Amino acid sequence: MTNLTLSGWKQSIAAGLVEVVPLQTFESSLVLADDYLASTGGWVPDDAGDPTGPGVPASGASNAQAIQDIRDEQLERIYSADLSGVLSFTTNFQINLAPGLSDADVLAAMEARLEDFVEAQLPNTNLAFVNLDSFTGSVVEGPTTQVEREAIQTSILSGGRITNPKEIALVAARARYSLDNTYNVQYMYTQPGKVLFHLMVRYTDATYATEDPNATNQYVIKLDPVTYEVTSGLIIVL
């Protein structure tokens, strides 16, 4: 039986690899055949004057054995591990408590609910919640301040991922009701197990220092307390 040429051998190997190595195309399998030759001594032609002519691989392996060796080498490249680690995250979390508490008291009251909140974010991922070892945060109480409203607008304009529910609600209100950037969140309200209620009002300008006395409407956006998805909205006519 006449030996295959180098090109014929690679095509034969590639055709076999497509059948036994997952996710391969014929072209990617040709690359694997080339890599196999490079790592096992190359191509030995029957006629030294015709280096790509009929011959055999230096490994001496049959086509079937070469295909099996390449498959085995590809599978040996795959590693897996059971992992546990410490995950840092940022989020904005809301809770209804008695007014006037210290930051430490508020954060302590948040801890158990925050664990539930973090765990609830994971069902659609391949991560499993174990425990919340520690967390830190800065506490803001009551309606939004001018500084906070400006920070909300700056964050929206930054173009980064929005995770703060006040920002999510404001973006939704502007999109849903075609509001300009003089509108911002005046306050957020919630109770345990209830939606997050956000009231958007118009200010005299984008510094958000003074509410516009001539505004004719206010706007409400409600968010799911776990997913922060918009659940409903409404217009309040003044």
C-alpha positions in Angstrom: 0.0 0.0 0.0 1.4 3.4 -1.0 1.9 5.8 1.9 0.0 9.0 2.0 1.5 12.4 1.1 2.0 14.8 4.0 -1.1 16.7 2.8 -3.1 13.5 2.5 -2.0 12.3 5.9 -3.0 15.6 7.6 -6.4 15.6 5.9 -7.0 12.0 6.9 -6.1 12.8 10.5 -8.2 16.0 10.5 -11.2 14.1 9.2 -10.8 11.6 12.0 -10.3 14.2 14.7 -13.6 16.0 13.8 -15.4 12.8 14.8 -13.7 12.2 18.2 -12.5 15.6 19.6 -15.4 17.9 20.6 -15.8 21.4 19.2 -13.4 20.9 16.3 -13.7 22.0 12.7 -11.8 20.5 9.8 -9.5 23.6 9.8 -8.8 23.4 13.6 -8.2 19.7 13.3 -5.5 20.4 10.6 -3.8 22.6 13.2 -3.9 19.7 15.7 -2.3 17.4 13.1 0.5 19.9 12.5 1.1 20.3 16.2 1.3 16.5 16.6 3.9 16.2 13.9 5.9 19.1 15.4 5.9 17.4 18.8 6.7 13.9 17.6 9.6 14.4 15.2 7.9 15.6 12.0 7.3 13.9 8.7 9.5 11.1 7.3 9.1 11.0 3.5 9.8 7.9 1.5 12.0 10.0 -0.8 14.2 12.5 0.9 14.1 14.6 -2.3 10.3 15.0 -1.9 9.9 16.2 1.7 6.1 16.5 1.5 5.6 13.5 -0.6 4.5 10.0 0.5 5.8 9.0 3.9 4.9 8.4 7.5 5.0 10.4 10.7 8.3 10.1 12.7 6.3 8.7 15.6 5.6 5.6 13.5 1.9 5.7 14.7 -0.8 4.5 12.5 -3.5 7.0 11.5 -5.9 5.5 14.0 -3.2 5.6 16.8 -2.2 9.2 15.9 -5.9 10.3 16.1 -6.2 8.6 19.5 -3.0 10.2 20.7 -4.1 13.6 19.7 -7.5 13.1 21.3 -5.9 11.9 24.5 -3.6 14.9 24.6 -6.5 17.3 24.1 -8.4 15.8 27.0 -5.4 15.9 29.2 -5.3 19.7 28.7 -8.6 20.1 30.7 -8.4 20.9 34.4 -11.3 21.3 36.9 -11.3 22.2 40.6 -13.8 22.6 43.4 -13.2 26.2 44.6 -14.1 28.3 47.5 -13.1 31.9 47.8 -13.7 35.3 49.2 -15.8 37.5 46.8 -15.8 41.3 47.1 -19.0 43.0 45.8 -20.7 46.3 45.7 -24.4 46.9 45.8 -26.9 49.4 47.2 -29.3 47.9 49.8 -32.4 49.4 51.4 -34.1 48.7 54.7 -37.0 50.2 56.7 -35.9 50.9 60.3 -36.5 53.4 63.1 -35.1 56.9 62.3 -31.9 58.2 64.0 -30.0 54.9 64.2 -26.2 54.9 64.1 -24.5 53.6 61.0 -23.3 50.5 63.0 -26.8 49.7 64.1 -28.1 50.1 60.5 -25.4 47.8 59.1 -26.0 45.2 61.9 -29.7 45.2 61.1 -29.0 44.8 57.4 -26.7 41.8 57.8 -29.3 38.9 57.9 -31.3 40.4 55.0 -28.2 41.2 53.0 -27.2 37.5 53.2 -30.6 36.6 51.8 -30.3 39.3 49.1 -26.8 38.1 48.0 -27.9 34.5 47.9 -31.0 35.5 45.8 -28.7 36.9 43.1 -27.1 33.5 42.4 -29.7 31.1 41.1 -29.0 31.9 37.5 -25.2 31.6 38.0 -23.0 28.6 38.8 -22.0 30.1 42.2 -23.4 28.8 45.5 -23.7 31.0 48.5 -21.9 29.8 51.6 -21.9 32.7 54.1 -21.3 36.4 54.4 -18.1 36.8 56.5 -18.1 40.6 56.7 -19.2 43.7 54.9 -18.8 47.5 55.2 -20.8 50.4 53.9 -21.8 54.0 54.2 -25.3 54.7 55.3 -27.6 57.4 53.8 -30.8 58.2 55.7 -34.1 59.7 54.4 -34.8 61.5 51.1 -32.0 62.2 48.7 -29.8 65.2 49.2 -28.6 67.5 46.4 -25.1 65.8 46.7 -26.7 62.4 46.3 -28.8 63.5 43.3 -25.7 64.9 41.6 -23.9 61.6 42.3 -26.8 59.6 40.8 -26.6 61.7 37.6 -22.8 61.5 37.4 -23.0 57.7 37.8 -25.6 57.4 35.0 -23.5 59.6 32.7 -20.3 57.5 33.4 -21.7 54.7 31.2 -20.7 52.0 33.6 -22.9 49.2 34.9 -25.8 50.6 37.0 -26.5 48.7 40.2 -27.9 51.3 42.5 -31.7 51.0 42.5 -32.2 54.8 42.5 -30.2 55.1 39.4 -32.0 52.2 37.8 -35.3 53.7 38.6 -34.3 57.2 37.3 -33.0 55.7 34.0 -36.3 53.8 33.6 -38.4 56.8 34.3 -36.5 59.0 31.9 -36.8 56.3 29.2 -40.4 55.4 29.9 -41.8 59.0 30.2 -39.2 60.8 28.0 -38.0 63.0 30.9 -35.0 65.3 30.6 -32.1 65.4 32.9 -33.7 67.9 35.3 -35.6 65.0 36.8 -34.1 63.1 39.6 -35.0 60.8 42.5 -36.5 62.8 45.4 -36.9 59.7 47.7 -37.1 56.0 47.9 -39.5 54.1 50.2 -39.9 50.4 51.0 -41.2 48.0 53.6 -40.2 44.4 54.3 -41.3 42.2 51.4 -42.6 45.2 49.4 -41.4 46.8 46.2 -38.9 49.7 46.1 -40.9 52.9 45.5 -39.0 55.8 43.8 -40.5 59.2 43.3 -39.0 61.3 40.5 -39.5 65.1 40.5 -38.4 67.9 38.3 -35.8 70.4 39.6 -35.1 73.8 38.2 -31.8 72.7 36.7 -29.4 69.8 36.7 -27.8 70.8 39.9 -30.9 69.4 41.6 -30.8 72.0 44.3 -34.4 73.3 44.0 -37.6 71.5 43.1 -39.3 73.2 40.1 -42.5 74.8 41.5 -44.0 74.9 38.0 -43.7 71.1 37.3 -47.1 69.6 36.4 -46.3 65.9 37.0 -44.3 63.6 39.2 -43.3 60.1 38.3 -43.1 56.8 40.2 -41.0 53.7 39.3 -41.4 50.6 41.4 -38.6 47.9 41.4 -38.5 44.3 42.6 -36.6 44.4 45.9 -34.4 41.5 44.9 -33.8 41.7 41.2 -34.2 45.5 40.9 -36.3 44.9 37.8 -39.0 47.5 37.0 -42.4 46.2 38.1 -44.5 49.2 37.3 -44.6 53.0 36.9 -47.2 55.7 37.1 -47.7 59.4 36.6 -48.9 61.7 39.4 -50.6 64.8 38.1 -50.1 67.7 40.4 
